[in-house]
Amino acid sequence: MKNFSIEDDFFDDLEEEINCEHALEKIQLKSQAESVLRDIQVTKTKHFKKDIKKIAKHYIKKFFKNKKDISGEKIDIKSLYSKEKIEKLININILESTKIIYPILAKEKKYISKHKKEDVTEDIKLVNETLKKIYKFKIPQQFAGGVLLLYLEVCKGIKIEV
């Protein structure tokens, strides 16, 4: 049997107090870390829209830099930065863009005839060739649908209302 002295109780109490303080420090650090993470999330959310618009403008500039409009004039890139055009670029994927464009092209007679050498209609050929151009410029897939619609509207003169 062990004899307990005041010193043993003192050290036990001290150890317990140290463990409690250590646990409290951990809780405070965790709380601070969670607070920092919340602040980061709020900051990311606030800046996300601005950042995605900045990225969209970058890809518009990259793709349309040396392109000409339907009248053969050099495209004023900044004219493509309108809220409507940026939102089109951000919010429309490839599948949605093809669902929008094919019915529009079907109304225009020049895009429904078959190519002489191929068994492909002109509308499909136009969309595929445009998507190849988009791919060559390394436009991310999430922006490709919007770029497709902008290109057909600005460079080919096809009226697209979304």
C-alpha positions as CSV (number, residue, x, y, z in Angstrom):
1,M,0.0,0.0,0.0
2,K,1.2,3.4,-1.0
3,N,1.3,6.3,1.4
4,F,0.0,9.6,0.0
5,S,1.5,12.8,1.0
6,I,0.6,16.4,0.5
7,E,3.1,16.6,-2.3
8,D,1.5,13.8,-4.2
9,D,-1.9,15.6,-4.1
10,F,-0.2,18.8,-5.1
11,F,1.3,17.2,-8.2
12,D,-1.9,15.4,-9.0
13,D,-3.8,18.7,-8.8
14,L,-1.1,20.5,-10.8
15,E,-1.1,17.8,-13.5
16,E,-4.9,18.0,-13.7
17,E,-4.8,21.8,-13.9
18,I,-2.1,21.6,-16.7
19,N,-4.3,19.1,-18.6
20,C,-7.3,21.3,-18.2
21,E,-5.3,24.4,-19.4
22,H,-4.0,22.3,-22.3
23,A,-7.5,21.2,-23.2
24,L,-8.8,24.8,-23.0
25,E,-5.9,26.0,-25.3
26,K,-6.9,23.3,-27.8
27,I,-10.5,24.4,-27.6
28,Q,-9.5,28.0,-28.1
29,L,-7.2,27.1,-31.0
30,K,-9.9,25.0,-32.6
31,S,-12.4,27.9,-32.2
32,Q,-9.9,30.3,-33.7
33,A,-9.2,28.0,-36.6
34,E,-12.9,27.5,-37.3
35,S,-13.4,31.3,-37.2
36,V,-10.6,31.8,-39.7
37,L,-12.1,29.1,-42.0
38,R,-15.5,30.9,-41.8
39,D,-13.8,34.1,-42.7
40,I,-12.1,32.5,-45.6
41,Q,-15.3,31.0,-46.8
42,V,-17.1,34.3,-46.6
43,T,-14.2,36.0,-48.5
44,K,-14.2,33.3,-51.1
45,T,-18.0,33.7,-51.6
46,K,-17.7,37.5,-51.8
47,H,-14.9,37.3,-54.4
48,F,-16.1,34.2,-56.3
49,K,-18.4,36.2,-58.6
50,K,-15.8,38.8,-59.3
51,D,-13.1,36.2,-59.9
52,I,-15.3,34.1,-62.2
53,K,-16.1,37.2,-64.2
54,K,-12.4,38.1,-64.4
55,I,-11.7,34.6,-65.7
56,A,-14.5,34.7,-68.2
57,K,-13.2,38.0,-69.6
58,H,-9.7,36.4,-69.9
59,Y,-11.1,33.6,-72.1
60,I,-13.2,36.0,-74.2
61,K,-10.1,38.1,-74.8
62,K,-8.0,35.0,-75.6
63,F,-10.5,33.5,-78.1
64,F,-11.8,36.7,-79.8
65,K,-8.5,38.6,-79.9
66,N,-7.9,38.4,-83.7
67,K,-11.4,37.5,-84.8
68,K,-13.6,39.6,-87.1
69,D,-17.3,40.3,-86.7
70,I,-19.9,39.5,-89.3
71,S,-19.1,42.7,-91.3
72,G,-15.4,41.8,-91.4
73,E,-14.4,44.4,-88.8
74,K,-12.0,43.6,-85.9
75,I,-14.0,42.8,-82.8
76,D,-14.0,45.3,-80.0
77,I,-13.2,42.9,-77.2
78,K,-14.6,45.2,-74.5
79,S,-18.0,45.1,-76.2
80,L,-18.1,41.4,-75.3
81,Y,-17.7,42.2,-71.6
82,S,-21.4,43.2,-71.1
83,K,-23.2,41.6,-68.1
84,E,-25.4,39.6,-70.5
85,K,-22.5,38.2,-72.5
86,I,-20.4,37.3,-69.4
87,E,-23.4,35.6,-67.8
88,K,-24.0,33.6,-71.0
89,L,-20.4,32.5,-70.9
90,I,-20.5,31.5,-67.3
91,N,-23.9,29.9,-67.2
92,I,-24.3,27.9,-70.4
93,N,-22.5,24.6,-70.9
94,I,-21.9,22.8,-74.2
95,L,-25.1,20.7,-74.0
96,E,-27.3,23.7,-73.2
97,S,-25.7,25.7,-76.0
98,T,-26.4,23.1,-78.6
99,K,-30.0,22.8,-77.4
100,I,-30.2,26.6,-77.9
101,I,-28.4,26.8,-81.2
102,Y,-29.7,23.9,-83.3
103,P,-33.3,25.1,-83.4
104,I,-32.1,28.5,-84.3
105,L,-29.9,27.2,-87.1
106,A,-32.8,24.9,-88.3
107,K,-34.8,28.1,-89.1
108,E,-32.0,29.4,-91.4
109,K,-32.1,27.5,-94.7
110,K,-28.4,27.8,-95.4
111,Y,-27.6,25.6,-92.4
112,I,-30.0,22.7,-93.0
113,S,-28.6,21.5,-96.4
114,K,-26.1,18.7,-96.5
115,H,-22.5,19.3,-97.4
116,K,-21.8,18.0,-100.9
117,K,-19.0,15.6,-100.0
118,E,-20.3,14.6,-96.5
119,D,-23.4,13.3,-95.1
120,V,-23.5,16.0,-92.4
121,T,-25.8,19.0,-92.4
122,E,-24.2,22.5,-92.4
123,D,-25.5,23.2,-88.9
124,I,-23.7,20.3,-87.4
125,K,-20.6,21.1,-89.4
126,L,-20.7,24.8,-88.2
127,V,-21.0,23.8,-84.5
128,N,-18.3,21.1,-84.7
129,E,-15.9,23.4,-86.5
130,T,-16.5,26.1,-83.9
131,L,-16.0,23.7,-81.0
132,K,-12.7,22.7,-82.6
133,K,-11.6,26.3,-82.7
134,I,-12.6,26.7,-79.0
135,Y,-10.6,23.6,-78.2
136,K,-7.5,24.9,-80.0
137,F,-7.6,28.0,-77.8
138,K,-7.7,25.8,-74.8
139,I,-11.0,27.3,-73.5
140,P,-12.1,25.3,-70.5
141,Q,-15.1,23.1,-71.0
142,Q,-17.2,25.1,-68.5
143,F,-16.9,28.2,-70.8
144,A,-17.1,26.4,-74.2
145,G,-20.9,26.6,-74.5
146,G,-20.9,30.3,-73.9
147,V,-18.0,30.9,-76.2
148,L,-19.8,28.9,-78.9
149,L,-22.9,31.0,-78.6
150,L,-20.9,34.3,-78.6
151,Y,-18.9,33.3,-81.6
152,L,-22.0,32.3,-83.6
153,E,-23.7,35.5,-82.6
154,V,-20.8,37.9,-83.1
155,C,-18.8,36.3,-85.9
156,K,-21.5,34.6,-87.9
157,G,-24.3,37.0,-87.2
158,I,-26.8,34.5,-85.8
159,K,-29.3,36.1,-83.5
160,I,-29.3,34.2,-80.2
161,E,-31.6,35.2,-77.4
162,V,-31.3,33.3,-74.2
